[in-house]
Amino acid sequence: MSGNGGFSSLERECIGRHHRHEPAENQCTSLLIKHIKAPLPLGNLEIGSIREVDVKSGLPATTSTERLELLDDDKHILSFRIVGGDHRLRNYSSIISLHSEIIEGRPGTLVVESFVVDTPEGNTKDETCFVVETLIKCNLKSLADVSEGLAIQDWTEPIV
């Protein structure tokens, strides 16, 4: 992370409140932000839930197993850890926080995702962060596409 330069006051507040990692010498960490033109969603998961993910990003992996570590519906924050899969990400932990905002006069959501992960042998921290950031950007774009599509349906239905 490159300090607070370029972040809005809402982004800085959200980062400072929820996204603190203390990476070890052999780990990298980063942070991504996505503004979604859809209202803040609520989750219906339970801590300890396991999710099997089919990786379709073109990265050198086909599966990932994730465990939900933290879920706070009131604060709209969750954390998960990767516990398996056919990839090189070890000791991966991510924090995702969702924050209500107004985008172009409509309810929107600021999504902040940060992570920490071991740097695999033979790779640099920069290479590792680049791969993980690419995967997260793909996931955030997919989340935005689905959420904004659902929001448009809600906004275009007639008011009775």
Buried (B, 14 or more C-beta within 10 A) or exposed (E): EEEEEEBEEBBEEBBEEBBEBEBEEBBBBBBBBBBBBBBBBEEEEEEEEEEEBEBEBEBEBEEBBBBBBBBEEEEBBBBBBBEEBEBBBEEBBBBBBBBEBEBEEEBBBBBBBBBBBBBBEEBEBEEBBBBBBEBBBBBBEEBBEEBBEEBEEEEEEEEE
